[in-house]
Amino acid sequence: MSEHKPYSQMDETELRNEIARLKEKARKAEQLGIVNEFAVLERKAIMAASFLLDPKDFKPGEVYRVEGDPNVYFQIDYLKGNFAWGYRMGGDKYTEALPISMLRPLKEGK
């Protein structure tokens, strides 16, 4: 994709293609042992995925599981765009922002 549109301006098909492209590049970077590039590409894919979700489905005050971080829970204080601002449960309560694509409802599976 030579045109670099912001994720907010992409339609669902463009976002899905971009996520697939980023994951493939991340896989190659991982195979080559380029850890920093792998981490950046993974984060970009997570950000793009958050634009496929509706922020209205995430509620302030509710607790969610953090994708890829077993037994870690995140309580949302407020939402701004495609980021949920809040804190991780059970630790120091410092405010941080996570892309909404990293959050899973507690009711959903294990």
C-alpha positions in Angstrom: 0.0 0.0 0.0 2.0 3.0 -1.2 -0.6 5.5 -0.2 -0.3 6.0 3.6 -3.8 6.9 4.7 -4.5 7.3 8.4 -6.3 4.3 9.8 -9.3 6.5 10.6 -9.8 7.1 6.9 -9.6 3.4 5.9 -12.6 1.3 5.3 -12.9 -2.2 6.7 -11.3 -4.0 3.8 -8.4 -1.6 3.7 -7.9 -2.1 7.5 -8.0 -5.9 7.2 -5.5 -5.8 4.3 -3.2 -3.4 6.3 -3.4 -5.7 9.4 -2.5 -8.7 7.3 0.4 -6.8 5.6 1.7 -5.7 9.0 1.5 -9.1 10.5 3.3 -10.6 7.6 6.1 -8.0 7.9 6.2 -8.7 11.7 6.5 -12.4 11.1 9.5 -11.9 8.7 11.2 -9.5 11.2 10.8 -12.1 13.9 12.3 -14.8 11.7 15.2 -12.5 11.0 15.6 -11.7 14.7 14.9 -8.0 14.3 13.1 -7.7 17.6 12.5 -3.9 17.6 11.0 -3.9 14.1 8.8 -6.9 15.1 7.5 -5.0 18.2 6.7 -1.9 16.2 4.9 -3.8 13.5 2.9 -5.8 16.1 1.8 -2.5 17.7 0.8 -1.0 14.4 -1.4 -4.1 13.7 -3.0 -3.7 17.1 -3.7 0.0 16.5 -5.2 -0.8 13.0 -7.4 -3.5 14.6 -8.8 -1.0 17.1 -10.3 0.9 14.1 -12.4 -2.1 13.3 -14.1 -1.9 16.7 -16.7 0.6 18.0 -15.5 2.5 21.1 -19.1 2.7 22.2 -18.9 -1.1 23.0 -16.4 -0.3 25.8 -17.8 1.2 29.0 -16.0 3.4 31.5 -16.0 1.7 35.0 -16.0 -1.8 33.5 -13.1 -4.2 33.8 -11.6 -6.0 30.8 -9.0 -8.7 30.3 -5.8 -7.5 28.5 -5.1 -9.5 25.3 -1.7 -11.3 25.4 -1.3 -10.6 29.1 -2.8 -13.5 31.1 -4.5 -12.7 34.4 -4.1 -9.0 33.9 -7.2 -6.8 34.1 -7.8 -3.2 33.0 -10.4 -0.9 34.4 -11.5 1.9 32.0 -11.8 5.4 33.4 -12.7 7.0 30.0 -12.3 6.6 26.3 -10.7 9.0 23.9 -10.8 7.9 20.2 -9.8 4.3 20.0 -7.9 4.3 23.3 -9.2 3.3 26.7 -7.6 5.3 29.5 -7.5 3.6 32.9 -5.3 1.4 35.0 -4.3 -2.2 35.5 -6.0 -3.9 38.4 -3.9 -5.2 41.3 -0.8 -3.0 40.8 0.1 0.6 41.2 -2.9 2.6 39.9 -1.1 4.7 37.4 -3.2 5.8 34.4 -2.3 4.5 31.0 -3.9 4.2 27.6 -4.4 1.0 25.7 -5.8 0.5 22.2 -9.3 -0.9 22.5 -8.4 -3.9 20.4 -6.2 -5.1 23.3 -9.3 -5.4 25.6 -11.5 -8.4 26.0 -14.7 -8.6 28.0 -14.5 -10.7 31.2 -17.5 -12.7 30.1 -15.8 -13.9 26.9 -14.1 -17.3 27.3 -11.0 -17.8 29.4 
